[in-house]
Amino acid sequence: MPAAAARGAAGADRAGLGAGRGAAVGLAHDEPPAPAARRGLLVALWLVAGAVVVAGVAAQVWRPVAPDVGTPPDPQDVFDAAHLARVHAYQTPKRAVGLAALVLQVAGLHLVLDGYNLTKDEAGVPGVRLDEQRRWLVAHAAAVAARYGCRVTVVFDGSEVRARDLPRLRGVSIAFTAGEETADDRIVALVGADRVTPTLVVTSDREVAAAVRALGANVTPARAFLTATRA
């Protein structure tokens, strides 16, 4: 073979070998090694987990604080009818039952019941005779006296009815009106005669309620009282 042809073939072989090496290098750059890819994935997952933890901590630290609406006063410490009346939780009929149950727990309480105002309420026994209404209320009053340890006075209209016609039960006093006196008058007089003893008057009569509140007594409607004491 002539020398020139031999040199040409050798050059072609070297060119082909260089091309093959270049292709191999390019392939290596297109596909990164597997360990590097795994490291990148782990870093991404770590960053996401950290963000979730930080968000959770921030939600606990900076969450809005619920407003302090206050708590009802303890009647053992403060028995002030005007103060209790201002407690927002007790300014709705639904909460009146809770107020009745609360005040009944006051030590040494004098409970005054507006007789027929309770018995004639829908929660009472309006469909029976008056003598049966009286007996029912006196029996209920005795149960309340025994349960809460309070003193109870039940006031009925009617001078023609005698208290001795009703059963004498422990903790319960029965009062009937005399002459032109009404049960409302007697209730106001009872409260006014003793403004030291904590007193709860049970009546749905607005005028009576306003009068005894002015004397320092607390008041609860008949239905709220009957609901609370039947629970």
C-alpha positions as CSV (number, residue, x, y, z in Angstrom):
1,M,0.0,0.0,0.0
2,P,1.4,3.4,-0.8
3,A,2.5,5.6,2.2
4,A,-0.1,8.3,1.5
5,A,-3.0,5.9,1.5
6,A,-1.9,4.4,4.8
7,R,-1.7,7.8,6.4
8,G,-5.3,8.6,5.2
9,A,-6.7,5.4,6.7
10,A,-5.0,6.0,10.0
11,G,-6.5,9.5,10.2
12,A,-10.0,8.2,9.5
13,D,-9.6,5.7,12.3
14,R,-8.6,8.4,14.7
15,A,-11.5,10.6,13.7
16,G,-14.0,7.8,14.2
17,L,-12.5,7.0,17.7
18,G,-12.9,10.7,18.7
19,A,-16.5,10.8,17.6
20,G,-17.3,7.8,19.6
21,R,-15.7,9.3,22.7
22,G,-17.7,12.5,22.2
23,A,-20.9,10.6,22.0
24,A,-20.1,8.7,25.2
25,V,-19.3,12.0,27.0
26,G,-22.6,13.6,25.8
27,L,-24.6,10.6,27.0
28,A,-23.0,10.9,30.4
29,H,-24.0,14.6,30.6
30,D,-27.7,13.9,29.6
31,E,-28.3,11.3,32.4
32,P,-27.1,12.5,35.9
33,P,-25.8,9.8,38.3
34,A,-28.6,8.2,40.4
35,P,-27.2,9.2,43.8
36,A,-27.4,12.9,43.0
37,A,-31.0,12.6,41.9
38,R,-31.9,10.8,45.2
39,R,-30.2,13.6,47.2
40,G,-32.2,16.2,45.4
41,L,-35.5,14.4,46.1
42,L,-34.7,14.1,49.8
43,V,-33.9,17.8,50.1
44,A,-37.2,18.7,48.5
45,L,-39.2,16.4,50.8
46,W,-37.3,17.8,53.8
47,L,-38.2,21.4,52.8
48,V,-41.9,20.5,52.4
49,A,-42.1,18.7,55.8
50,G,-40.4,21.7,57.4
51,A,-42.9,24.1,55.9
52,V,-45.8,22.0,57.2
53,V,-44.4,21.9,60.7
54,V,-43.8,25.7,60.7
55,A,-47.3,26.3,59.5
56,G,-48.8,24.1,62.3
57,V,-46.7,25.8,65.0
58,A,-47.7,29.3,63.7
59,A,-51.4,28.3,63.7
60,Q,-51.1,27.3,67.4
61,V,-49.1,30.4,68.4
62,W,-51.0,33.1,66.5
63,R,-54.6,31.6,66.5
64,P,-57.3,34.1,67.5
65,V,-58.1,34.2,71.2
66,A,-61.8,33.6,72.1
67,P,-63.4,36.7,73.8
68,D,-63.8,36.5,77.5
69,V,-67.6,36.7,78.0
70,G,-67.3,36.3,81.8
71,T,-68.9,33.9,84.1
72,P,-72.1,34.2,86.2
73,P,-71.5,35.4,89.7
74,D,-71.5,33.0,92.6
75,P,-74.7,33.8,94.5
76,Q,-73.1,32.6,97.8
77,D,-70.7,35.5,97.5
78,V,-72.9,38.1,95.8
79,F,-76.6,37.9,96.1
80,D,-77.6,41.1,94.4
81,A,-80.8,40.9,92.3
82,A,-79.8,43.9,90.1
83,H,-76.4,42.4,89.5
84,L,-77.7,39.0,88.5
85,A,-80.3,40.7,86.2
86,R,-77.4,42.3,84.3
87,V,-75.7,39.0,83.5
88,H,-76.3,38.6,79.8
89,A,-76.6,34.8,80.0
90,Y,-79.7,35.1,82.1
91,Q,-81.6,37.8,80.1
92,T,-83.4,35.3,77.9
93,P,-86.3,33.0,78.8
94,K,-84.2,29.9,77.9
95,R,-81.7,30.9,80.5
96,A,-84.2,31.7,83.2
97,V,-84.3,28.0,84.2
98,G,-80.6,28.1,84.8
99,L,-81.0,31.2,87.0
100,A,-83.7,29.6,89.1
101,A,-81.6,26.5,89.6
102,L,-78.6,28.7,90.6
103,V,-80.4,30.8,93.1
104,L,-82.1,27.8,94.7
105,Q,-78.7,26.7,95.9
106,V,-78.1,29.8,98.0
107,A,-77.7,28.9,101.7
108,G,-80.6,30.2,103.9
109,L,-82.8,31.1,101.0
110,H,-86.4,32.1,101.6
111,L,-88.5,31.0,98.6
112,V,-91.8,32.8,98.1
113,L,-94.3,31.2,95.7
114,D,-97.2,33.2,94.1
115,G,-99.7,30.3,94.6
116,Y,-102.3,30.4,91.8
117,N,-99.8,32.1,89.5
118,L,-97.9,28.8,89.5
119,T,-100.7,26.3,89.6
120,K,-102.5,28.0,86.7
121,D,-99.4,28.2,84.5
122,E,-99.3,25.7,81.6
123,A,-96.5,24.0,83.5
124,G,-98.6,23.7,86.6
125,V,-102.0,22.0,87.0
126,P,-104.5,24.5,85.6
127,G,-107.1,21.9,84.7
128,V,-108.0,20.6,88.2
129,R,-110.1,22.1,91.0
130,L,-108.6,24.9,93.2
131,D,-108.3,22.7,96.2
132,E,-106.4,20.1,94.2
133,Q,-104.2,22.9,92.8
134,R,-103.3,24.0,96.3
135,R,-102.5,20.5,97.5
136,W,-100.3,19.9,94.5
137,L,-98.3,23.1,95.0
138,V,-97.8,22.6,98.7
139,A,-96.5,19.0,98.0
140,H,-94.2,20.4,95.3
141,A,-93.0,23.1,97.6
142,A,-92.2,20.5,100.3
143,A,-90.1,18.5,97.8
144,V,-88.2,21.7,96.8
145,A,-87.6,22.5,100.5
146,A,-86.2,19.1,101.2
147,R,-84.1,19.1,98.1
148,Y,-82.5,22.5,98.5
149,G,-82.8,23.0,102.2
150,C,-84.6,26.3,101.8
151,R,-87.6,27.8,103.6
152,V,-90.7,28.1,101.5
153,T,-93.8,30.3,101.9
154,V,-96.7,29.7,99.6
155,V,-99.2,32.6,99.2
156,F,-102.8,32.0,98.0
157,D,-105.6,34.4,97.4
158,G,-108.8,33.8,99.4
159,S,-109.6,34.5,103.0
160,E,-112.4,31.9,102.9
161,V,-109.9,29.1,102.6
162,R,-108.1,28.0,105.8
163,A,-104.5,27.0,105.9
164,R,-105.2,24.2,108.3
165,D,-107.3,22.5,105.5
166,L,-104.0,21.8,103.8
167,P,-101.3,19.3,104.9
168,R,-98.6,20.7,107.2
169,L,-95.3,19.7,105.5
170,R,-91.8,20.4,106.8
171,G,-90.2,23.5,105.5
172,V,-93.4,25.0,104.0
173,S,-95.5,27.8,105.4
174,I,-98.9,28.6,103.9
175,A,-100.4,32.1,103.8
176,F,-103.9,33.2,102.7
177,T,-104.9,36.7,102.1
178,A,-107.3,38.5,104.5
179,G,-110.1,41.0,103.6
180,E,-109.3,43.0,100.5
181,E,-105.6,42.0,100.6
182,T,-104.4,40.2,97.5
183,A,-101.7,37.6,97.2
184,D,-99.6,40.2,95.4
185,D,-99.9,42.6,98.4
186,R,-98.9,39.8,100.8
187,I,-95.9,38.8,98.8
188,V,-94.6,42.4,98.6
189,A,-95.2,42.8,102.3
190,L,-93.3,39.6,103.1
191,V,-90.3,40.7,101.1
192,G,-90.3,44.2,102.6
193,A,-90.4,42.8,106.1
194,D,-87.1,41.0,105.7
195,R,-84.6,42.6,103.4
196,V,-81.7,40.8,104.9
197,T,-82.5,37.1,104.1
198,P,-81.8,36.2,100.5
199,T,-85.2,35.8,98.9
200,L,-86.4,34.3,95.6
201,V,-90.0,35.2,94.5
202,V,-91.6,32.9,92.0
203,T,-94.2,34.8,89.9
204,S,-95.0,35.7,86.3
205,D,-96.8,38.9,87.4
206,R,-94.7,41.8,86.1
207,E,-95.9,44.3,88.6
208,V,-95.2,42.0,91.5
209,A,-91.8,41.2,90.0
210,A,-90.9,44.8,89.7
211,A,-92.0,45.6,93.2
212,V,-90.0,42.9,94.9
213,R,-86.9,43.5,92.8
214,A,-87.0,47.1,94.0
215,L,-86.8,45.6,97.6
216,G,-83.8,43.5,96.8
217,A,-85.4,40.2,96.1
218,N,-84.6,38.0,93.0
219,V,-87.4,36.9,90.8
220,T,-88.0,33.9,88.4
221,P,-91.1,33.2,86.3
222,A,-93.4,30.4,87.3
223,R,-92.6,28.2,84.3
224,A,-88.8,28.5,84.7
225,F,-89.1,27.5,88.4
226,L,-91.3,24.5,87.7
227,T,-89.0,23.4,84.9
228,A,-85.9,23.7,87.1
229,T,-87.4,22.0,90.1
230,R,-88.8,19.1,88.1
231,A,-85.5,18.3,86.4
